[in-house]
Amino acid sequence: MRRLLWLGALCFLAVLVSIPTAGAQGNQQAVSIQNFAFNPPNITIAPGTTVTWTNNDSAPHTVTADDGSFDSETLQPGQSFSLRFDSPGTFLYHCEIHPFMRGSVTVSKNGSVKRGATIAKAGGATATVRGSTSEARAGGVVAIAGS
């Protein structure tokens, strides 16, 4: 009986340890900016997912929403821009420097709408999230990283 209880406790702990790891991995999506294109150009994500665009190109680029709801401002080579998407819908974006560069983020399920946004700065870069004062269309956290 003691062995059975011990085995049950170990199984329970194994399940508890694995749950946070799986959830954390599911909330990230990467988009590479390279060869004057977003790769992948169109993604579908769940609400609460953070998308990170990294400029792996030799030229500066932006990640700018077509409707003006978010803008990375200029990302120099090596810099990244991250945005958490909480609201369902499709968010079209482009590079303001190279307007032929286009992409989209589709948030697939209903999610909560975050009010406002938190902006983080690194390496002297800035980001802005635009929208009404009661709702940031993409919501969540915005960050720029890199040198």
C-alpha positions, 0 to 999 in steps of 0.5 A: 500500500505504501508503494502505491501511495508513493508511486501515486505521489510521484505521478502527481508531481510529474504532472504538476511539473510538466503543466507550466512548461507546456503552457509557457511554450504555447504563448510565444510566436516568432517572426523573422524579418529577413530578405525584406520579408516577414517570415512567416508572413501570416500567423494564427495564434491563441489569445494571450500569445506574444509575437516577437519580430526580430530584424535579421536583415541588414536594413532597418524595418518597422512592424506597423499595424495597417490600422495604426493600433501598434508601431514598433518604430524603426528596428535596426538590425538585431533589434526585436519587437514583442507584442501580446495579442489578447483580442480576437481578430486579424491584425494586418501590418506592414513595414513603413520603410518598405511598404511592400513588406506585409503580414498578418496576425490572426487571433483565433479564439475569444480572449479578454481585452487588455486596457492600455499597454506597457511599453518597455525600452532597451538599447535606446529604442522605443515603441508605441501602441496606439488606440483608444484610451479604453482599449489597445487593439492588440492589448498586452505588453509591448517590448523592444530589445536589442542594440 
